[in-house]
């Protein structure tokens, strides 16, 4: 597979690592997101770590491309880190960003210090041709909404969960979607899929939302097959956006894992 690397948009919260043994954390957002989505975690973690926040290809201010394979997205990140002279790093990914993080563990196993996966598993998720999110996003484009208020009203016809709408609206700017909806829709089944390669025996933590269906007990076998040393922790009374719903609890879990 030929990989065309794109230059990712990013924020680098740099520290003077010459004087201290400061590690770097790379934060990877989920589908339809951007680098601000893990901003609460970035702000808190930046006290003790260097932080790299980035927009995946076809998201945020990063370039739009015609393809979105996990290999490509992972290589984009590794090239960025090479440019920042970051060799070893901790990676934290949410949702699809979690799958990118898991792919990085397999692609560059010796560069990952630890990995933290927020509410996603290394499994094939069932997809549907008619997805209400895609319909809602396309309706905003067709009707020609110019404000977030207008887009909000349009999307409510197809999306019942207000939290999903608010999440999507973070990528609606000056009357247009920042993400590449055409390519995301084309690659949605590929992104929902997962191929087992070889087990990564590093330290990895899966944090699941109690009310979310993205990690259930049926997926534990897949998790341990891919990551034999995995830990799984459940956050009570939260869904898929657990880091927004209970950021302090999630941060405490992350900090405990990174310290040990």
C-alpha positions as CSV (number, residue, x, y, z in Angstrom):
1,X,0.0,0.0,0.0
2,X,1.4,3.4,-1.0
3,X,1.2,5.9,1.8
4,X,0.8,9.6,1.0
5,X,1.8,11.5,4.1
6,X,0.0,14.8,4.9
7,X,1.2,17.6,7.1
8,X,-1.1,17.6,10.2
9,X,-2.3,20.6,12.0
10,X,-1.2,20.4,15.7
11,X,-0.5,22.2,19.0
12,X,2.7,21.4,20.8
13,X,2.8,22.3,24.5
14,X,6.6,22.0,24.8
15,X,8.7,21.9,28.0
16,X,12.4,22.1,28.6
17,X,13.2,18.4,28.5
18,X,16.9,19.0,28.6
19,X,16.7,19.7,32.3
20,X,14.0,17.2,33.3
21,X,12.9,13.7,32.3
22,X,9.6,14.9,30.9
23,X,7.6,12.5,28.8
24,X,5.4,13.4,25.8
25,X,1.7,12.6,25.5
26,X,0.0,12.5,22.0
27,X,-3.7,13.0,22.1
28,X,-5.9,11.7,19.2
29,X,-9.5,12.8,18.8
30,X,-12.3,10.6,17.4
31,X,-14.3,10.6,14.1
32,X,-15.9,14.0,13.2
33,X,-13.7,15.7,15.9
34,X,-10.7,17.9,16.1
35,X,-7.8,18.6,18.4
36,X,-9.9,20.6,20.8
37,X,-12.0,17.6,21.7
38,X,-9.4,16.3,24.3
39,X,-8.7,19.9,25.4
40,X,-9.7,19.3,29.0
41,X,-7.2,16.4,29.3
42,X,-4.5,18.4,27.5
43,X,-4.8,21.3,29.9
44,X,-4.5,19.2,33.0
45,X,-1.8,16.8,31.7
46,X,0.3,19.7,30.4
47,X,1.3,20.5,34.0
48,X,3.5,17.4,34.0
49,X,4.0,16.3,30.4
50,X,4.7,17.7,27.0
51,X,1.5,17.5,25.0
52,X,0.9,17.1,21.3
53,X,-2.7,17.7,20.1
54,X,-3.4,17.1,16.5
55,X,-6.1,17.1,13.8
56,X,-6.3,13.8,11.9
57,X,-6.3,14.0,8.1
58,X,-9.8,15.0,6.8
59,X,-10.5,16.7,10.2
60,X,-10.1,20.1,11.7
61,X,-7.4,22.2,10.0
62,X,-5.5,19.3,8.6
63,X,-5.5,18.6,4.8
64,X,-8.4,16.8,3.1
65,X,-7.3,13.7,1.3
66,X,-9.0,11.0,-0.8
67,X,-8.2,8.2,1.6
68,X,-8.3,7.4,5.3
69,X,-6.6,4.1,6.2
70,X,-5.3,3.5,9.7
71,X,-1.8,3.0,8.2
72,X,-2.0,6.4,6.6
73,X,-3.3,8.2,9.7
74,X,-0.6,6.5,11.9
75,X,2.2,7.4,9.5
76,X,1.0,11.0,9.4
77,X,1.5,11.1,13.2
78,X,4.9,9.4,13.2
79,X,6.2,11.8,10.6
80,X,4.9,14.8,12.7
81,X,6.6,13.4,15.8
82,X,9.8,12.9,13.9
83,X,9.7,16.5,12.8
84,X,9.2,17.5,16.5
85,X,12.2,15.2,17.4
86,X,10.0,13.1,19.6
87,X,11.0,9.4,19.6
88,X,9.2,7.7,22.4
89,X,5.7,8.9,23.6
90,X,2.6,8.0,25.5
91,X,-0.5,7.9,23.3
92,X,-4.1,8.6,24.3
93,X,-6.9,8.1,21.8
94,X,-10.7,8.4,22.0
95,X,-13.1,6.4,19.8
96,X,-11.6,6.2,16.2
97,X,-8.6,8.0,17.7
98,X,-8.3,5.1,20.0
99,X,-8.1,2.7,17.1
100,X,-5.3,4.9,15.6
101,X,-3.5,4.7,18.9
102,X,-3.8,0.9,18.9
103,X,-2.6,0.7,15.3
104,X,0.4,2.9,16.4
105,X,1.2,0.3,19.0
106,X,1.5,-2.4,16.3
107,X,3.2,-0.2,13.7
108,X,5.8,1.4,16.0
109,X,5.8,-0.9,19.1
110,X,9.2,0.3,20.5
111,X,8.1,4.0,20.4
112,X,5.1,3.7,22.6
113,X,5.8,4.1,26.3
114,X,2.2,3.5,27.3
115,X,-1.2,3.7,25.6
116,X,-4.6,4.7,26.9
117,X,-7.7,3.9,24.9
118,X,-11.0,5.8,25.6
119,X,-14.1,3.8,25.0
120,X,-13.2,1.8,21.9
121,X,-12.1,-1.8,21.3
122,X,-10.0,-3.7,18.7
123,X,-13.1,-5.2,17.0
124,X,-15.2,-4.9,13.9
125,X,-18.2,-2.8,14.6
126,X,-21.4,-3.3,12.6
127,X,-22.1,-0.3,10.3
128,X,-25.3,0.7,8.6
129,X,-25.7,2.3,5.2
130,X,-28.3,4.7,6.5
131,X,-26.6,6.5,9.4
132,X,-28.5,9.3,11.1
133,X,-25.3,11.3,11.7
134,X,-24.4,11.2,8.0
135,X,-28.0,12.2,7.1
136,X,-28.0,15.1,9.5
137,X,-24.6,16.4,8.3
138,X,-25.7,16.2,4.7
139,X,-29.0,18.0,5.5
140,X,-27.0,20.9,7.0
141,X,-25.1,21.1,3.7
142,X,-28.1,20.8,1.5
143,X,-30.2,23.4,3.3
144,X,-27.2,25.7,3.5
145,X,-27.1,26.5,7.2
146,X,-24.7,29.4,7.9
147,X,-24.8,29.4,11.7
148,X,-24.4,26.8,14.4
149,X,-27.9,27.6,15.6
150,X,-29.4,26.8,12.2
151,X,-27.3,23.6,11.9
152,X,-28.5,22.6,15.4
153,X,-32.1,22.9,14.4
154,X,-31.6,20.9,11.2
155,X,-29.8,18.1,12.9
156,X,-32.4,17.6,15.6
157,X,-34.7,16.0,13.0
158,X,-32.4,13.0,12.7
159,X,-30.3,13.0,15.9
160,X,-32.0,12.6,19.2
161,X,-28.9,12.8,21.4
162,X,-28.1,16.5,22.1
163,X,-24.6,15.6,23.2
164,X,-23.8,14.2,19.7
165,X,-25.1,17.4,18.1
166,X,-23.0,19.6,20.3
167,X,-20.0,17.5,19.6
168,X,-20.5,17.7,15.8
169,X,-21.1,21.5,16.0
170,X,-17.6,22.0,17.3
171,X,-16.5,21.2,13.7
172,X,-19.0,23.6,12.1
173,X,-17.2,26.9,11.3
174,X,-18.4,29.8,9.2
175,X,-21.1,27.8,7.5
176,X,-19.1,24.7,6.6
177,X,-18.0,21.4,8.1
178,X,-14.3,21.2,8.9
179,X,-14.2,17.5,8.3
180,X,-14.3,15.8,4.9
181,X,-17.7,14.2,5.1
182,X,-17.5,12.7,1.6
183,X,-14.3,10.7,2.3
184,X,-15.3,9.9,5.9
185,X,-18.6,8.3,4.6
186,X,-16.7,6.4,1.9
187,X,-14.2,5.0,4.5
188,X,-16.6,4.6,7.4
189,X,-16.9,0.8,7.1
190,X,-13.0,0.5,6.9
191,X,-12.7,2.7,10.0
192,X,-15.2,0.6,11.8
193,X,-13.3,-2.5,11.0
194,X,-10.2,-4.0,12.6
195,X,-7.5,-6.5,11.6
196,X,-5.5,-8.4,14.1
197,X,-1.8,-8.2,13.4
198,X,0.5,-9.3,16.3
199,X,0.0,-8.8,20.0
200,X,1.5,-5.7,21.6
201,X,2.9,-6.6,25.0
202,X,3.3,-3.0,26.3
203,X,1.2,-1.4,29.0
204,X,-2.2,-0.3,27.8
205,X,-5.3,0.9,29.6
206,X,-8.8,0.7,28.2
207,X,-11.3,3.1,29.9
208,X,-14.9,2.4,29.2
209,X,-18.1,4.3,29.9
210,X,-20.6,2.3,31.8
211,X,-23.5,3.5,29.6
212,X,-21.6,3.0,26.3
213,X,-21.8,0.0,24.1
214,X,-18.4,0.4,22.5
215,X,-16.7,-1.8,25.0
216,X,-18.7,-4.7,26.4
217,X,-17.6,-8.0,28.0
218,X,-17.9,-9.8,24.7
219,X,-15.0,-7.7,23.4
220,X,-12.6,-8.5,26.3
221,X,-11.3,-11.5,24.5
222,X,-10.4,-9.4,21.5
223,X,-8.7,-6.8,23.8
224,X,-6.5,-9.4,25.5
225,X,-5.8,-11.2,22.3
226,X,-4.3,-8.0,20.8
227,X,-3.0,-6.6,24.1
228,X,-2.1,-9.3,26.6
229,X,-1.1,-6.8,29.4
230,X,-4.3,-4.7,29.0
231,X,-6.1,-3.2,31.9
232,X,-9.8,-2.3,31.7
233,X,-11.5,0.2,34.0
234,X,-15.1,1.3,33.9
235,X,-16.3,4.8,34.7
236,X,-19.8,4.7,36.1
237,X,-22.8,6.6,34.8
238,X,-21.1,8.0,31.7
239,X,-21.4,7.2,28.0
240,X,-19.0,7.4,25.0
241,X,-17.8,10.9,25.8
242,X,-16.6,9.9,29.3
243,X,-13.8,12.5,29.3
244,X,-16.3,15.3,28.9
245,X,-18.9,13.9,31.3
246,X,-16.5,13.1,34.2
247,X,-13.1,14.6,33.3
248,X,-11.8,14.6,36.9
249,X,-12.4,10.9,37.3
250,X,-10.9,10.1,33.9
251,X,-7.9,12.2,34.7
252,X,-7.4,10.5,38.0
253,X,-7.5,7.1,36.3
254,X,-5.0,8.3,33.6
255,X,-2.6,9.8,36.2
256,X,-2.6,6.6,38.3
257,X,-1.9,4.5,35.2
258,X,1.0,6.7,34.1
259,X,2.6,6.9,37.5
260,X,2.7,3.1,38.0
